């Protein structure tokens, strides 16, 4: 059990996501990003802040790491920001800058989660309205943001998609997503749900 340092200026609630890198614990708590020493729980600082400047974010959907680099996906700006394990901003890139117009073959992205093999990512899609062919709930993208394939087995026919949490299961090479509205856990392995 690790007791984290807290006070009125370091409140943590509703932890949605956390990673460990370089003996530091990075926590996504609602719309806040904080980090602590993993050995004693001492508060080290905030990872970025809300805003539109370099290294800032509007709304974080996902926090993950590769080695000692921390990544966040900002769903409002469609950016991935990268920080070192000391919390310093390294770089940013906008996803899908050259993507085709949104359609059933190229769904609107609501959330991204890293691929278990570290090569690209999966998107959790959202329904854009209209009548037509069903929209796949998930898509697989390569590291350069090009779509590799639409994942088969789960489709959006209308309405909005309500995922609540997602996690990478590297041991079994899959992504797990939970839809709270139907209280169901889905497993994405390669190109099927």
N, C-alpha and C positions, 0 to 999 in steps of 0.2 A: 504494500500500500504506500503510495506516495502522496503526502499532504502538500498541496500547492499553496504558495504564499498568496493570500488574498486580503483585500481591504476595500474601501469604498471606491477607490480608483482602479482596482484590479478585480472587477467582478467577472465571474465565469458562470455561465448558465447554459443549459441546453447544448452540450458539446455535440457537435455534428461530425467532427472529423479531427484526427490527430495523427501526427507522424513523429518519429524520433530520427534525428540526424545529428551527428557529431556530439553525442551526449546531451542533446537539447530536445525538449518536448515542445512541439509546435501544435497549437490548439486553435481550431475554428469554433468559436462560440457565437452562434447566430451570425451577426455581421461584423464580429471582431476577430482579429487574429493576434494571438499572444504567444510568447514563448518563455520557457522556464528551463532551468537546469534539470536534467532527468535524474540526477543523483540525489538532489536535496529539495527540489520543488521551488527554489528561489526564482522569483520573477525577474526576467531579463529585459523585457520590453514588448512593445507592440511590433508586429510585423506589418509594416506599411500602415496607411490610413485611408479613410474614405476620401475620394476626390477624383479629379480627372488629370492630374499632373503625372509626370514620370514616376512609375513605381506605385502609384495610388490605384485604388479600385473603386468601383461603384457597387457591385454586388458579387460576392464570392460564392460560387457553387461548389468548388472542389479545391482541396489542398492535398498535395502529395510531394514526394521527394524522389530524386534519383541521386544516390550517394549523398553528398552533403549540399546539394542544390534543392531548394524548396520552390515549388511551383504552385501558383494559384490560377484558377480559371475564373475570370470575371465574365459572367453571362450577359451583363448589360452592354459591355464594350466589345465582347467576343475576343478578349485578349487573354494570353497566358503571360503572367509576370513571373520572373525568376529572381530569387534572392539567394545569397550565400547563407551559411548556417549562423552567421553573426547578425543576420537580418538586413544586410545591405542589399539594395536593389542592384541587380546585374543587367537585366535586359527584359524586353517585352516584345511580343509579336502578336499581331492581329490575325486571327484564324479566318479562313474562308474569304480572303480579300478577292480572290479570282474565281469564286464559286459561281456555278450557274444559278439562274433564277430559281427560287424555291418552288418545288413541285413535289408530287408523290415520288418521283425518282431522285429528288434532291431535297429531302425534308428540312424544315427549319430546326436548328439545333437549340435545345434548351439547356443541356448539361453535357459535360464531357468527363470521361473517366479513362485513365491511362490503361493501355492494353497490358495484360499480364506479362507479356514478353518484352515490354518496354518499347516496342516498335509501333508507334502511332497511338491511336486512342479510339474508343467507342463513343458515339454520341447517343444521348437519349433525346429523342426527337419530340417535337410538339406538333399538334394538328393546326393547320392554317385555315381551316374552314372550307366550305364549298362542297360540291358533290362530285364524286368521281371515284377513282380507284383508292382502296385503302392505303394509308401511309404506314410504312414500317416504323415500329417503335424504336428501333435501334439501327445504327449504321456503323460501319468500320472505316476508319480513315488511316491513311499512312502518315508517317512523320512529317511529310511535306504538305499535309492537309488535303491531299487528293482522296476522293472517296474510293475505297477498294471494293466494297459491296454493301448491299442492304441485307441486314440480318433477317433470316426467315423465321417464322413461328409466332410472331406477335405483331399485331397491326392496330392502328388507330382508325376507327371508322368515322367517328365524329366526337365532338366534345374535346376536353382537354385531358392531357395525360398527367396522372398524379403519382409520380415516383416520390418516395420520401428519403431513401438512403441508397447508396451504392457503395460497393466495396470490391477490391481486387483480391481474388483468391489465387495467388501465384503458384501455390502447391499443386492445385488442380487445373491450372491454366484456364481460368474463367473469371467472368465478372458477375457479381451478384447484385441484383436490384430488388428493392422492396417497394411495392405499391401499397400504400397504407389504405387507400379507399377500398381495396378488395382484399387486404391483409394477405398478400401473396408474395412469396420470394421467387424471383425468376433467375435462372442461371444462363448466361450467354457463354457458349463454348464455340469458338470459331465462328461459323456463319449461321448458327441456329440458336433458338431460345429453348 
